[in-house]
Amino acid sequence: MALESMQEIFDKIEKTNKPFWRVVLDTDMEEREVTEAASMERMRFTWQAMLESVESYQGERRSVSGLVGGDGARMRDYAAKEKPLSGDYLAEVIATALSVGESNACMCKIVAAPTAGACGVLPAVLVPLYKQGDLEEEEILKALYVASGIGAVIAFRACIAGAAGGCQAEIGSASAMAAGALTALRGGDADQIGNAVAMALKNLMGLVCDPVAGLVEVPCVKRNVVGAVNAISCADMALAGVTSRIPVDQVIDCMGDVGRRMPVEFRETALGGLAVTPFGQSVKDKMLKGEL
């Protein structure tokens, strides 16, 4: 989707008096030469797949390595028995992020949003709200258009792949998309959406991609939780009137620059960070020996 800047979206909003989601929808219709109904149906299909990735989670399932599985269920069990420090909504957000991230590691169907490694962030913030009856499906679809537009801009101006820009490009981008979507759902205007995106990206700036043994498991799954919780806090700040001192497009450009300057060891190569801890090396050795 050829959206080159958040400012481009803001200008179209001001010129047409259309909401953020509608500008993104119109762009999709124009580029793919499809009707509004066709575009909405594709987004509905994406949402249904995202919803299924949550509902089909099985706590007993484990990844081939054995490093991942069951934590989503553990979180839900804890929340059912105790009063979580984070409250009911955040507890379910955490459980959902873990569940979808684990499902990805177990080779189950997920929605890359924007990548498979960051697949738990968007469903984590949206599905609990939908399931508790706070949102109708049409509202969710509009929020997903907002998230898509944000992701398109980040992909154009910076990057969304860990191999290109570190985990800031994956979890950071997903968190920014989720923050913008939540802000729009709560009635935030274009400026507030932009501020939420900027703050979410700034908070995760410089996050390295250091998967143990090259698997999208450790620390990837738990970073989905961080991205989701970060998105919620940034959406609330933006809705409260807290602003990013640095304009959103400049933040996106900065993230891209940081990613390009990041040493190759911290860009999904498993040559640095947590991947080269004694534990990380032991997992790699076992995998090479076929012991996992």
FENMO-V522365 format. One record per residue. N is the residue number from 1. PHI is phi as a letter, one per 20 degrees, with the letter a starting at -180 (NA if undefined). PSI is psi as a letter, one per 40 degrees, with the letter a starting at -180 (999 if undefined). D_LAST is the distance of its C-alpha to the last C-alpha in Angstrom with 2 decimals. Layout:
# FENMO-V522365
n: (N/N)
phi: (PHI/PHI)
psi: (PSI/PSI)
d_last: (D_LAST/D_LAST)
This chain:
# FENMO-V522365
n: (1/2/3/4/5/6/7/8/9/10/11/12/13/14/15/16/17/18/19/20/21/22/23/24/25/26/27/28/29/30/31/32/33/34/35/36/37/38/39/40/41/42/43/44/45/46/47/48/49/50/51/52/53/54/55/56/57/58/59/60/61/62/63/64/65/66/67/68/69/70/71/72/73/74/75/76/77/78/79/80/81/82/83/84/85/86/87/88/89/90/91/92/93/94/95/96/97/98/99/100/101/102/103/104/105/106/107/108/109/110/111/112/113/114/115/116/117/118/119/120/121/122/123/124/125/126/127/128/129/130/131/132/133/134/135/136/137/138/139/140/141/142/143/144/145/146/147/148/149/150/151/152/153/154/155/156/157/158/159/160/161/162/163/164/165/166/167/168/169/170/171/172/173/174/175/176/177/178/179/180/181/182/183/184/185/186/187/188/189/190/191/192/193/194/195/196/197/198/199/200/201/202/203/204/205/206/207/208/209/210/211/212/213/214/215/216/217/218/219/220/221/222/223/224/225/226/227/228/229/230/231/232/233/234/235/236/237/238/239/240/241/242/243/244/245/246/247/248/249/250/251/252/253/254/255/256/257/258/259/260/261/262/263/264/265/266/267/268/269/270/271/272/273/274/275/276/277/278/279/280/281/282/283/284/285/286/287/288/289/290/291/292)
phi: (NA/e/d/e/a/f/f/g/f/g/f/f/f/f/f/d/m/d/f/g/f/f/f/f/g/f/f/f/f/f/f/e/l/c/f/g/f/f/f/f/f/f/f/f/f/f/f/f/f/f/f/f/f/e/f/e/g/c/f/e/f/c/f/g/f/n/f/c/q/n/f/g/f/f/f/f/f/f/f/f/e/c/e/f/g/e/n/f/f/f/f/f/g/f/f/f/f/f/f/f/f/f/f/f/f/e/m/e/f/c/d/f/b/e/c/f/f/d/f/e/f/f/f/f/e/e/f/g/f/f/f/e/n/f/c/e/g/f/f/f/f/f/f/f/f/f/f/f/f/f/f/f/f/f/f/f/e/c/a/c/d/f/f/e/c/n/f/g/f/e/f/f/f/f/f/f/f/f/f/f/f/f/f/f/f/e/n/f/e/g/f/f/f/f/f/f/f/f/f/f/f/f/f/d/g/n/f/e/d/c/f/f/l/m/e/e/c/d/e/g/f/f/f/f/f/g/f/f/f/f/f/f/f/f/f/f/f/f/f/f/o/f/d/e/f/e/g/g/f/f/f/f/f/f/g/f/f/f/f/f/e/f/g/g/f/d/c/m/e/m/d/b/m/f/f/d/f/g/f/g/f/f/f/f/f/f/f/f/e/m/e/e)
psi: (h/g/h/e/i/d/d/d/d/d/d/d/d/d/d/e/f/i/i/d/d/d/d/d/d/d/d/d/d/d/d/e/f/i/i/d/d/d/d/d/d/d/d/d/d/d/d/d/d/d/d/d/d/d/d/e/h/h/d/e/i/i/i/d/d/e/d/h/i/e/d/d/d/d/d/d/d/d/d/d/d/i/h/i/d/e/i/d/d/d/d/d/d/d/d/d/d/d/d/d/d/d/d/d/d/e/f/i/h/i/h/h/g/e/i/d/d/f/e/e/d/d/d/d/d/d/d/d/d/d/d/e/e/e/i/i/d/d/d/d/d/d/d/d/d/d/d/d/d/d/d/d/d/d/d/d/d/b/i/e/h/d/d/d/e/i/d/d/d/c/d/d/d/d/d/d/d/d/d/d/d/d/d/d/d/e/e/i/a/d/d/d/d/d/d/d/d/d/d/d/d/d/d/e/h/e/h/i/h/f/h/h/e/e/i/g/c/h/e/d/d/d/d/d/d/d/d/d/d/d/d/d/d/d/d/d/d/d/d/e/e/h/i/h/d/h/i/d/d/d/d/d/d/d/d/d/d/d/d/d/e/h/i/d/d/e/g/f/e/f/e/a/a/d/d/e/i/d/d/d/d/d/d/d/d/d/d/d/e/f/e/999)
d_last: (40.40/42.91/43.53/44.00/44.63/44.90/48.56/48.99/47.89/50.16/53.07/52.64/52.56/55.79/57.45/56.68/56.44/53.27/50.26/47.07/45.21/48.13/48.23/44.60/45.31/48.38/46.43/43.88/46.79/48.56/45.67/44.29/47.81/46.99/48.92/48.26/47.31/44.74/43.20/43.10/41.58/38.71/38.13/38.40/35.72/33.42/34.25/33.65/30.17/29.51/30.93/28.84/25.61/26.71/28.15/25.29/22.75/21.08/20.02/17.87/15.60/12.09/10.13/7.14/5.21/7.46/9.54/12.39/14.68/17.79/19.57/22.19/23.10/23.26/25.61/27.80/28.04/29.11/31.64/33.04/33.61/34.64/36.66/34.26/35.59/35.03/37.04/36.33/35.91/33.62/31.50/30.99/30.40/27.55/26.07/26.49/24.94/21.81/21.82/22.25/19.76/17.10/18.33/17.93/14.24/13.98/15.98/19.21/22.63/23.84/26.73/26.13/28.73/29.03/25.35/22.18/20.90/24.14/24.45/24.88/27.95/30.75/29.93/29.51/33.11/34.70/33.35/34.36/37.85/38.14/37.01/39.45/42.22/43.07/42.69/43.64/41.54/44.08/43.68/39.92/40.45/42.87/40.43/37.79/40.42/40.92/37.21/37.16/40.16/38.68/35.44/37.58/39.56/36.57/35.02/38.41/39.31/35.98/32.48/29.82/26.72/24.44/24.45/28.24/29.02/26.16/25.12/28.86/29.21/26.67/26.87/30.33/31.64/30.27/31.87/35.11/35.15/34.64/37.29/39.77/39.14/39.72/42.81/44.24/43.59/45.63/48.48/47.84/49.78/48.65/49.10/47.04/44.22/44.35/44.35/41.34/39.39/40.56/39.70/36.20/35.44/37.14/35.14/31.82/33.31/31.23/27.87/25.23/22.14/19.32/15.94/13.08/11.04/13.45/12.07/15.00/13.73/14.63/17.62/18.60/18.80/21.03/23.11/24.19/25.86/27.65/28.86/30.23/32.01/33.39/34.77/36.60/38.17/39.31/40.79/42.70/43.95/45.14/46.88/48.52/50.03/47.78/47.59/45.60/47.92/46.19/46.63/43.58/43.72/43.97/40.88/38.96/40.31/39.32/35.72/35.66/37.23/34.78/31.89/33.55/34.15/30.64/28.99/26.41/23.82/24.18/24.01/20.48/19.69/17.16/19.62/21.26/21.48/18.62/16.12/17.65/17.86/16.47/13.77/13.07/13.09/10.74/8.00/9.25/9.41/5.92/5.30/8.59/8.05/5.65/3.81/0.00)
